[in-house]
Amino acid sequence: MESGYVLFNLKPGTKKDFITKVKDIKAVKEARLVIGIWDAIAKIEAESIEELEKIYFNKIDKMADVMDSRLHIVACPRTRK
């Protein structure tokens, strides 16, 4: 199982609705609003890195409320468990 974190900048006024929508994606295990440079963060999981990338590029990054996003794949095997 591979894990990744997606950081989001969202359109103004869409934060609460966005969290509800992104949680509906099967691979999303957790999603939260955050304070700082980014507006929200989501943890995603899939069987492979390729699958994580497909979910990110085909579903998450194309969501209407997303202005900018970044996928960060967990690299250290010790933290995957």
DSSP file (Angstrom, degrees, kcal/mol; ACC not computed):
  #  RESIDUE AA STRUCTURE BP1 BP2  ACC     N-H-->O    O-->H-N    N-H-->O    O-->H-N    TCO  KAPPA ALPHA  PHI   PSI    X-CA   Y-CA   Z-CA
    1    1 A M              0   0    0      0, 0.0     2,-0.3     0, 0.0    46,-0.2   0.000 360.0 360.0 360.0 130.9    0.0    0.0    0.0
    2    2 A E  E     -A   46   0A   0     44,-3.4    44,-2.1    46,-0.1     2,-0.3  -0.808 360.0-159.6-106.9 148.6    1.3    3.4   -1.0
    3    3 A S  E     +A   45   0A   0     -2,-0.3    71,-2.5    71,-0.3     2,-0.3  -0.921  11.4 173.6-128.1 153.1    0.4    6.7    0.7
    4    4 A G  E     -AB  44  73A   0     40,-2.3    40,-2.9    -2,-0.3     2,-0.4  -0.980  22.2-135.6-151.3 161.6    0.5   10.3   -0.4
    5    5 A Y  E     -AB  43  72A   0     67,-3.0    67,-2.9    -2,-0.3     2,-0.5  -0.978  14.2-155.8-121.8 134.7   -0.5   13.7    0.9
    6    6 A V  E     -AB  42  71A   0     36,-2.7    36,-2.0    -2,-0.4     2,-0.4  -0.945   4.4-157.0-112.8 127.4   -2.1   16.3   -1.4
    7    7 A L  E     -AB  41  70A   0     63,-2.4    63,-1.9    -2,-0.5     2,-0.4  -0.850  16.5-160.2-102.0 138.8   -1.9   20.0   -0.5
    8    8 A F  E     -AB  40  69A   0     32,-2.5    31,-3.2    -2,-0.4    32,-1.4  -0.937  24.7-162.4-127.0 141.4   -4.5   22.3   -1.9
    9    9 A N  E     - B   0  68A   0     59,-2.9    58,-2.8    -2,-0.4    59,-1.7  -0.992  33.1-162.2-108.8 128.8   -5.1   26.0   -2.6
   10   10 A L  E     - B   0  66A   0     -2,-0.5    56,-0.2    56,-0.2     3,-0.1  -0.737  24.1 -95.1-115.9 157.8   -8.8   26.5   -3.1
   11   11 A K    >   -     0   0    0     54,-2.3     3,-1.6    -2,-0.3     4,-0.2  -0.434  59.9 -88.8 -64.8 142.9  -11.1   29.1   -4.6
   12   12 A P  T 3  S+     0   0    0      0, 0.0    -1,-0.1     0, 0.0     0, 0.0  -0.241 111.1  17.9 -55.7 139.0  -12.4   31.5   -2.0
   13   13 A G  T 3  S+     0   0    0     -3,-0.1     4,-0.2     1,-0.1    -2,-0.1   0.530 103.8  89.6  80.5   7.5  -15.6   30.4   -0.3
   14   14 A T    <>  +     0   0    0     -3,-1.6     4,-2.7    51,-0.1     5,-0.2   0.404  50.1 103.3-113.8   1.5  -15.4   26.8   -1.3
   15   15 A K  H  > S+     0   0    0      1,-0.2     4,-2.1     2,-0.2     5,-0.2   0.904  82.9  41.9 -58.5 -51.7  -13.4   25.2    1.5
   16   16 A K  H  > S+     0   0    0      1,-0.2     4,-1.6     2,-0.2    -1,-0.2   0.915 117.8  46.7 -66.1 -42.3  -16.2   23.4    3.5
   17   17 A D  H  > S+     0   0    0      1,-0.2     4,-2.2     2,-0.2    -1,-0.2   0.887 109.8  55.7 -64.9 -37.6  -17.9   22.1    0.3
   18   18 A F  H  X S+     0   0    0     -4,-2.7     4,-3.1     1,-0.2     5,-0.3   0.926 104.0  52.5 -61.0 -45.5  -14.5   21.0   -1.1
   19   19 A I  H  X S+     0   0    0     -4,-2.1     4,-1.7     1,-0.2    -1,-0.2   0.910 110.2  48.8 -58.6 -42.8  -13.7   18.9    2.0
   20   20 A T  H  X S+     0   0    0     -4,-1.6     4,-0.5     1,-0.2    -1,-0.2   0.919 114.6  45.4 -62.1 -44.2  -17.1   17.1    1.7
   21   21 A K  H >< S+     0   0    0     -4,-2.2     3,-1.0     1,-0.2     4,-0.3   0.908 111.6  50.0 -68.1 -43.5  -16.5   16.4   -2.1
   22   22 A V  H >< S+     0   0    0     -4,-3.1     3,-1.4     1,-0.3     6,-0.2   0.839 103.6  60.2 -68.6 -30.8  -12.9   15.2   -1.8
   23   23 A K  H 3< S+     0   0    0     -4,-1.7    -1,-0.3    -5,-0.3    -2,-0.2   0.709  93.3  67.9 -67.6 -18.7  -13.8   12.8    1.0
   24   24 A D  T << S+     0   0    0     -3,-1.0     2,-0.4    -4,-0.5    -1,-0.3   0.649  76.7  97.8 -74.9 -14.6  -16.2   11.1   -1.5
   25   25 A I  S X  S-     0   0    0     -3,-1.4     3,-1.7    -4,-0.3    30,-0.0  -0.646  78.9-134.8 -76.7 126.5  -13.2    9.9   -3.5
   26   26 A K  T 3  S+     0   0    0     -2,-0.4    -1,-0.1     1,-0.3    19,-0.0   0.816 100.3  53.3 -53.4 -39.9  -12.5    6.3   -2.5
   27   27 A A  T 3  S+     0   0    0     17,-0.1    18,-1.9     2,-0.0     2,-0.6   0.661  85.0  98.3 -74.1 -16.2   -8.7    6.7   -2.2
   28   28 A V  E <   +C   44   0A   0     -3,-1.7    16,-0.2    -6,-0.2     3,-0.1  -0.636  44.4 174.7 -78.7 117.9   -9.0    9.7    0.2
   29   29 A K  E     +     0   0A   0     14,-2.8     2,-0.3    -2,-0.6    -1,-0.2   0.701  67.8   3.4 -95.6 -24.6   -8.6    8.4    3.8
   30   30 A E  E     -C   43   0A   0     13,-1.2    13,-2.7     2,-0.0    -1,-0.3  -0.965  58.8-174.6-160.1 144.2   -8.6   11.8    5.5
   31   31 A A  E     +C   42   0A   0     -2,-0.3     2,-0.3    11,-0.2    11,-0.2  -0.986  11.6 171.9-145.6 135.4   -9.1   15.5    4.5
   32   32 A R  E     -C   41   0A   0      9,-2.7     9,-2.6    -2,-0.3     2,-0.3  -0.983  33.2-118.1-142.4 149.4   -8.8   18.6    6.6
   33   33 A L  E     -C   40   0A   0     -2,-0.3     2,-0.3     7,-0.2     7,-0.3  -0.672  38.4-167.6 -78.9 144.1   -8.7   22.3    6.3
   34   34 A V        -     0   0    0      5,-2.3     2,-0.5    -2,-0.3     0, 0.0  -0.904  20.1-124.8-132.7 161.7   -5.4   23.9    7.4
   35   35 A I  S    S+     0   0    0     -2,-0.3     2,-0.3     2,-0.0     3,-0.1  -0.914  71.1  50.0-107.2 131.7   -4.1   27.3    8.2
   36   36 A G  S    S-     0   0    0     -2,-0.5    -2,-0.1     1,-0.1     0, 0.0  -0.991 111.1 -24.6 144.7-151.2   -1.0   28.5    6.4
   37   37 A I  S    S+     0   0    0     -2,-0.3     2,-0.2   -28,-0.0    -1,-0.1   0.862 126.0  53.8 -65.1 -36.9    0.1   28.7    2.8
   38   38 A W  S    S-     0   0    0     -3,-0.1   -29,-0.2     1,-0.1     3,-0.1  -0.645  70.6-149.0 -98.6 156.8   -2.2   25.9    1.8
   39   39 A D  S    S+     0   0    0    -31,-3.2    -5,-2.3     1,-0.2     2,-0.3   0.752  74.6   4.8 -94.5 -30.0   -6.0   25.7    2.5
   40   40 A A  E     -AC   8  33A   0    -32,-1.4   -32,-2.5    -7,-0.3     2,-0.3  -0.971  55.1-153.6-153.2 162.1   -6.5   22.0    2.8
   41   41 A I  E     -AC   7  32A   0     -9,-2.6    -9,-2.7    -2,-0.3     2,-0.4  -0.994   9.3-169.1-140.4 145.1   -4.6   18.6    3.0
   42   42 A A  E     -AC   6  31A   0    -36,-2.0   -36,-2.7    -2,-0.3     2,-0.5  -0.997  15.6-141.5-135.6 140.9   -5.8   15.1    2.1
   43   43 A K  E     -AC   5  30A   0    -13,-2.7   -14,-2.8    -2,-0.4   -13,-1.2  -0.881  24.7-172.0 -98.3 129.7   -4.2   11.7    2.7
   44   44 A I  E     -AC   4  28A   0    -40,-2.9   -40,-2.3    -2,-0.5     2,-0.3  -0.917   6.3-166.0-122.9 151.5   -4.6    9.3   -0.2
   45   45 A E  E     +A    3   0A   0    -18,-1.9     2,-0.3    -2,-0.3   -42,-0.2  -0.990  14.2 156.6-136.4 144.2   -3.8    5.6   -0.4
   46   46 A A  E     -A    2   0A   0    -44,-2.1   -44,-3.4    -2,-0.3     6,-0.1  -0.946  51.3-101.7-154.8 171.4   -3.6    3.1   -3.3
   47   47 A E  S    S+     0   0    0     -2,-0.3     2,-0.3   -46,-0.2   -44,-0.1   0.768 100.7  14.9 -71.7 -26.7   -1.9   -0.1   -4.2
   48   48 A S  S  > S-     0   0    0    -46,-0.1     4,-2.1     1,-0.1     5,-0.1  -0.938  74.3-112.5-144.5 164.6    0.9    1.5   -6.2
   49   49 A I  H  > S+     0   0    0     -2,-0.3     4,-2.5     1,-0.2     5,-0.2   0.883 118.5  56.2 -64.6 -37.9    2.6    4.8   -6.9
   50   50 A E  H  > S+     0   0    0      1,-0.2     4,-2.1     2,-0.2    -1,-0.2   0.900 107.4  48.3 -60.4 -41.0    1.2    4.7  -10.4
   51   51 A E  H  > S+     0   0    0      2,-0.2     4,-2.5     1,-0.2    -1,-0.2   0.894 109.1  53.3 -67.3 -40.0   -2.3    4.3   -9.1
   52   52 A L  H  X S+     0   0    0     -4,-2.1     4,-2.5     1,-0.2    -2,-0.2   0.934 110.0  48.5 -57.2 -46.1   -1.8    7.2   -6.6
   53   53 A E  H  X S+     0   0    0     -4,-2.5     4,-3.1     2,-0.2     5,-0.3   0.898 110.2  51.0 -62.6 -41.5   -0.7    9.4   -9.6
   54   54 A K  H  X S+     0   0    0     -4,-2.1     4,-2.8     2,-0.2     5,-0.4   0.924 111.4  47.5 -62.2 -44.8   -3.7    8.4  -11.7
   55   55 A I  H  X>S+     0   0    0     -4,-2.5     5,-2.0     2,-0.2     4,-1.8   0.923 115.3  46.5 -61.8 -44.1   -6.1    9.2   -8.8
   56   56 A Y  I  <>S+     0   0    0     -4,-2.5     5,-3.2    -5,-0.2     6,-0.3   0.965 119.9  36.6 -62.9 -53.6   -4.4   12.5   -8.3
   57   57 A F  I  <5S+     0   0    0     -4,-3.1    -2,-0.2     1,-0.2    -3,-0.2   0.858 124.7  38.7 -71.6 -36.2   -4.2   13.6  -11.9
   58   58 A N  I  <5S+     0   0    0     -4,-2.8    -1,-0.2    -5,-0.3    -3,-0.2   0.719 133.8   9.2 -90.9 -22.3   -7.6   12.2  -13.1
   59   59 A K  I  <5S+     0   0    0     -4,-1.8     4,-0.2    -5,-0.4    -3,-0.2   0.729 126.1  39.4-121.1 -58.6   -9.8   12.9  -10.1
   60   60 A I  I > <S+     0   0    0     -5,-2.0     3,-1.5     1,-0.2    -3,-0.2   0.942 115.3  45.9 -70.7 -50.8   -8.4   15.1   -7.4
   61   61 A D  T 3 <S+     0   0    0     -5,-3.2    -1,-0.2     1,-0.3    -4,-0.1   0.721 109.9  57.3 -68.0 -20.0   -6.4   17.8   -9.4
   62   62 A K  T 3  S+     0   0    0     -6,-0.3    -1,-0.3    -3,-0.1    -2,-0.2   0.413  75.3 126.2 -90.9   1.8   -9.4   18.2  -11.8
   63   63 A M    X   -     0   0    0     -3,-1.5     3,-1.5    -4,-0.2    -3,-0.0  -0.353  68.0-123.5 -64.0 142.1  -11.9   19.2   -9.1
   64   64 A A  T 3  S+     0   0    0      1,-0.3    -1,-0.1   -46,-0.0   -46,-0.0   0.795 105.7  51.9 -59.3 -34.6  -13.6   22.5   -9.8
   65   65 A D  T 3  S+     0   0    0    -51,-0.1   -54,-2.3   -55,-0.1     2,-0.5   0.520  84.6 104.8 -84.5  -4.6  -12.6   24.3   -6.6
   66   66 A V  E <   +B   10   0A   0     -3,-1.5   -56,-0.2   -56,-0.2     3,-0.1  -0.666  35.1 170.4 -84.9 121.3   -8.9   23.5   -6.8
   67   67 A M  E    S-     0   0A   0    -58,-2.8     2,-0.3    -2,-0.5   -57,-0.2   0.794  75.3  -5.3 -90.9 -36.6   -6.7   26.5   -7.9
   68   68 A D  E     +B    9   0A   0    -59,-1.7   -59,-2.9     2,-0.0    -1,-0.4  -0.982  67.4 175.7-155.7 146.5   -3.4   24.7   -7.2
   69   69 A S  E     -B    8   0A   0     -2,-0.3     2,-0.4   -61,-0.2   -61,-0.2  -0.989  12.8-157.5-153.2 159.4   -2.4   21.4   -5.7
   70   70 A R  E     -B    7   0A   0    -63,-1.9   -63,-2.4    -2,-0.3     2,-0.5  -0.995  11.2-145.4-141.4 131.4    0.7   19.3   -5.0
   71   71 A L  E     -B    6   0A   0     -2,-0.4     2,-0.5   -65,-0.2   -65,-0.2  -0.858  12.8-170.3 -97.1 129.0    1.0   15.5   -4.5
   72   72 A H  E     -B    5   0A   0    -67,-2.9   -67,-3.0    -2,-0.5     2,-0.4  -0.970  11.7-150.8-120.3 113.6    3.7   14.4   -2.0
   73   73 A I  E     -B    4   0A   0     -2,-0.5     2,-0.3   -69,-0.3   -69,-0.3  -0.685  23.8-113.0 -88.1 133.9    4.3   10.6   -2.0
   74   74 A V        -     0   0    0    -71,-2.5   -71,-0.3    -2,-0.4    -1,-0.1  -0.501  37.0-178.9 -65.7 124.6    5.5    9.0    1.3
   75   75 A A        +     0   0    0     -2,-0.3    -1,-0.2   -73,-0.1     5,-0.0   0.789  51.2  81.0-100.8 -32.6    9.0    7.8    0.5
   76   76 A C    >>  -     0   0    0      1,-0.2     3,-1.4     2,-0.0     4,-0.5  -0.671  64.3-150.1 -85.6 119.7   10.3    6.2    3.7
   77   77 A P  H >> S+     0   0    0      0, 0.0     3,-0.9     0, 0.0     4,-0.5   0.803  94.1  63.9 -57.9 -29.7    9.1    2.6    4.1
   78   78 A R  H 34 S+     0   0    0      1,-0.2     3,-0.3     2,-0.2    -2,-0.0   0.793 103.0  47.6 -67.5 -25.8    9.2    2.9    7.9
   79   79 A T  H <4 S+     0   0    0     -3,-1.4    -1,-0.2     1,-0.2    -5,-0.0   0.521  95.6  74.5 -92.6  -4.8    6.5    5.5    7.9
   80   80 A R  H <<        0   0    0     -3,-0.9    -1,-0.2    -4,-0.5    -2,-0.2   0.720 360.0 360.0 -77.6 -20.9    4.2    3.6    5.5
   81   81 A K     <        0   0    0     -4,-0.5    -1,-0.2    -3,-0.3    -2,-0.1   0.461 360.0 360.0 -85.8 360.0    3.1    1.1    8.2
